Amino acid sequence: MQIEKERLLDLIENFSGKRIAVWGDIIYDEYIFGTTRRISREAPVLILSYRSKEYYLGGAGNSIYNLKALGAETVPVGIIGKDNAGDEIIQLLDKLSIQADHILIENDFQTPIKTRILAGEETTKKQQILRIDKEAQVPDKTPLIRQLKDFLLSLLPSVDALLISDYNYDNVKQEVFKAVLEEYKKAGIPVTLDSRFRTSHFKDITIATPNEPELEGAMQIELSGNESIFENAGTGLMEKIRAQAVLITRGAKGMVLFEKEKSPFAIPAHGTPDIVDVTGAGDTVISVLTLALACGSNFRDAAKLANFAASIVVMKKGTAAVSIPELKKTIAS
């Protein structure tokens, strides 16, 4: 156990300075906080007394935020709208000292916004009571597609990994993916994938990190709590997308890693089951996993690190990040 701890801690020491390209859907996360004390006479709904707002980078932006917090240099690649939400995203990146040189601004696209409304009494923990999503699809314009491809290929000599964060807003164009993947593979650069609804569409990657519902969707089955079906589905997905590995996240059940020619490797959930917020936990998992692989880690150690990181971030409110001191402390304890 001590040798394993030292190995994981050594990995973390190599995080700083790694350069990770993050390609995907950057979302503008808005949180509205208020208190509730009465029911409306107009309809049987709560009246929210507004108190404050907070704004964060969501989707691929949360992976960018996590990588930055862990000492990596991140290169965001994607498309946002020419709108207030897009402007706010650029400002949030600037506050983190992250360059937006590889982000395209498109007139005919609305930056995705997720508005979460949280309410409760003054002295109680606020609970999410509603989420409003403003969604749009990145248009299939030839100049956009060409520029995305050029951006990703231009980064080849200088990045240590490519993280794909796909929230189904079509930043991750299939024709661009196919065009650049082979070049990244030739260069020996890990390509990791976190896709909400299209995991089965991206083949020949290094590793994917679906949760159980995403596994069900990709394999078009119902797991129904059956472990035999689960293991067959995990192995089947790995074969279907021709990935080197697949890491299935299972909430309170932890994670299971599937690798070629190896038995499934179960990683129990770390920490208390009394979590605060699961928002963005998947972004933390893919970020830590990618960063570990960029440092030359094997899949098992990378998955273990991701599991530790997930146990930290679910104890935080909203789309949060994990720091190196937090991760070290959790492993050491």
N, C-alpha and C positions, 0 to 999 in steps of 0.2 A: 504493500500500500504506500509506504514512504517513497519507494522508487517511482511509483506512478505519479505521486504528488510532485516530486521534483521534476519529472519529465514534463508535466503539464505546466508547471511554473516556468520552466525553461522556454517552453513554447511561447508563453505570454511575453517573455523578455524580448522576443524577436518581432513582436507586433509592430513596434514603432518604426515608421518609415516605409512600411510596405505600401505599395501603390495599387489601389483597387478601383477598377472601372465599375460603376454601377449604372446599368442600363435598364430603364423601366418607367413605370408610371409614378411620377412625383405628385402626391396629393396634398392639398392644403387642408390641414386638420384644424377645425374651429371648435372650441369648447365654451359653452355658455353656462354660467353658474348662477343659481338663484335659490330662494327659499320658498317653501310651500306651506301655507297655513289654512287655506280654504278652498272650497269647490266653487266653480263658476255657476252662476244662476242661468247662464245662457245654454250650457250643456254640461253633462256630468264629467267634467274634466278638471284637473288641478289648475289653479292660478299660480303662475311662477312670478315671484317678485325678483326681478333682475338684480344681480350683484356685480358680476364681472365677466370678462372674456379672456381666453388664452388662445394662442396660436402656435401650431407646431408643424414640422415637416412630417407628412404621412406617406404611406406606401413605400415606394423606393426611397423617398426622402428620409424615412425613419432608418432604413439600412445605412444610408449615407451618414446620418447623425450618429448611429451606433459605431460605425467604423472610425469616425473622427474621434469619438470619445475614447476609443481603444488605441489611439496613437497612429492610426493609418492615415495615409494621404488618399483622399477619395476624388474620383473624377466622375461627376454625374454626366450621363448621356441620356438625352430624351427630348421630348417636346412638351411645352406648356403653352397656354393660351395668352393672347395679348389682352390681359384683363387684370383687375385688381388682385385676384388670387395669385396670378402669375408673378406680378410685381412683388407681392409679399414673399413668395417663395425665393425670389432672387435676393431679397433683403435678408431673409433668414439664413440663406447660404453665406451671404457676405458677413453676417455676424459670426459665423463659424470659420471665417477665413477660407472658404471653399470657393474656388473659381467656377464660374458658370459658362466657361468658354465653349463647352460642348452641349449646351442646352439651346435648342431652337425655339423661337417664339413664333407661333402660328396664329394668324388672324382668324382663320376658320375653325378654331378649336377652343372650347371652354375648359379651362383648368379644372380638373375634378376637385370638388369640395365635399368634405364630410363634416357636418355640423352635429355635434353631440350636445344634448341638453341634459344637465345634471342638476338635481334638486334635492333638498332636504332641509331640516331645521337648522338653525344657526349653529348649534353645538354638535350636530351629527355629521357623519360621513356622507358626502353627496353621492347619490345613486343616479345612474343614467336612466332617464325616462323616455328619451326619444332620440332617434338619429335621422337626420335629413341628408340625403346624398344628391349632389348635383353632378350628373355624369354626362360624358360625351365620348365619342370615338375619334381618335386621331385620323384625319382624312388620308386616303390613299393617293397622295400626290407624288408624282415622280420626283420632283426636286427634293422633297422631304426625305423620301426613301433613299435617294442617292446620297444626300448629305449625312444621314444616319450611318449608312454603310461606310462612307469616307471617314467619319469621326472614329468609328470603332476600329477600322483597319489602321488608322494613323496612330492609335494608342498601342498597337502591338509591341513595338520595341521597348515600351517603358512601363507596362503594368505587370503586376505579379498574379493577378486573377481578374476574371470577369464575373460579376454577380448580376444575374438577370432577375428582376423583380417585376412580375407580370400581374397586374390587377385587372386585366381584361379591358383596358382602355385603348389597346392597340398601339401603344408606343413600341412594343416588341413585335415588329413586323416579321412574318414568317420568311419572306424572301430575303430580308436583311440577315436574319438569324442563319439561314442556310449559307448565305454568301460569306459570312465572317467566321462561322464555327470551325470550318476546316483549317483556316489559317491559324486560329488560336490553338487548335489541337497540334498542328505542325510545330508550333512554337513551344509546346509543352506547358501552356498556361491553363490552369484549372478554370472550368466554366461551370458555375453553380446556378441552380434554378429554384426559385420560389414562385409558383404560379397558382393563382386562385382557382381557375377553371380550365386551364389548358395544358396541364402537365403532360398529357399524352401526346401533345403536338410537337414537343421539343425533343428530338432524338439525338443520341450520341454525345450527350453532355457528360460532365464528370460525375455530378451528383444532384439529385432533386430532394426537396424537403417538404413533401405534402403532409397535411394532417389527415386524420382518418376520413372525414367527409370528402376531402379532395381525392383520397385514394379510392373511395367508393365511386366517385364521379368518373375518375380516369379509367377504372376497370369495369364500370357499369354493373356493380354488384351491391348487395347489402351485407355488411359484416355481421350485424345482429349479435355482437359480442362473442362470436365464435372464433376462437384463437386459431383453429386450423384453417378456416377461411381467410383469416387475416394474414397468416404466414404465406399462404398460396398467392394472395393478392399482392403482397409486398414483393415476392419473388417474381410474380407475373408482370408487375409494373416495371421492375428493373429490366426484365427481358424485353418488354414491349418498347421501351424507349431507348434500349441499348445503352443504358447508363452504367458506369463503373460501380455505382452504389446508389442506394436510395435510403434516406433517413425519414422514417415516419414518426411524426410527433403525435402523442396520444393524451395530452393534458395530464391529469392526475396519475395516469399509468406510465408516464415517462416517455421514452422513445425506443424505437427498434431500428437497428441498422441492418440493412441487407447489402451484402457484397457478393460479387461473383465467386462461386466455388467455395463459399463459407456459410456456416450456419447463421441464422438470424441472431443478432447480438442485442439483447435487451438491456436498456439503461433505466433503472428505476428513477422516478421523479425525486429530485433533491429538495429538502426543506419542508416547510409546513404546508398542509393542504388548504389553509385559510388564506387564500390569495386575495389581493386587492383588485387587480385589473389585468385581464389577459390581452388588452389592446396592444398590438404591435409586438407580441412575444415572438411570433414567427419571423418578424424582421430581425430581431435580435439573434435568433437561432441561425438563420442563414448568414448573417454578418460575421458572427464568431466562427462558424464552420468555415466560411470562405477564407477568413484571415488566417486560420490555423493551417488550412491546406496551402495557402500562399507561402507559409513558413516551412513547408516541407513535411507537415504532419501526415500520419496515416489517418484513415477514416475513423478508426475507433477513438483515438485520442481527440480528434477534432470534434466528434460527436459528444464525447464526455465534456469537453470545454463548453460546447453549445448548451448542454444540459445544465451545467452550473450557471451559466449566464441567464438562461431562462428562469431559473429559480429566483434570481435576483430581480429581474425586470417585472415579474408578475406581482411583486410586492410594492410596485410604484404605480402612481396614478397616471393614466393616459399613455401616450406614445413616449416612452422613456428609453434611456440608454444605460448601459452598464459601463462602469469605469474600470481601469486596470486595478487600482487598489481594492475595489469591491470584489473583483473576480479572484484576485490573489487571496484575499481574506477568506472567501468562501471555500476555496480549494484547501487552504491550510487548515481550516477548522474541521 
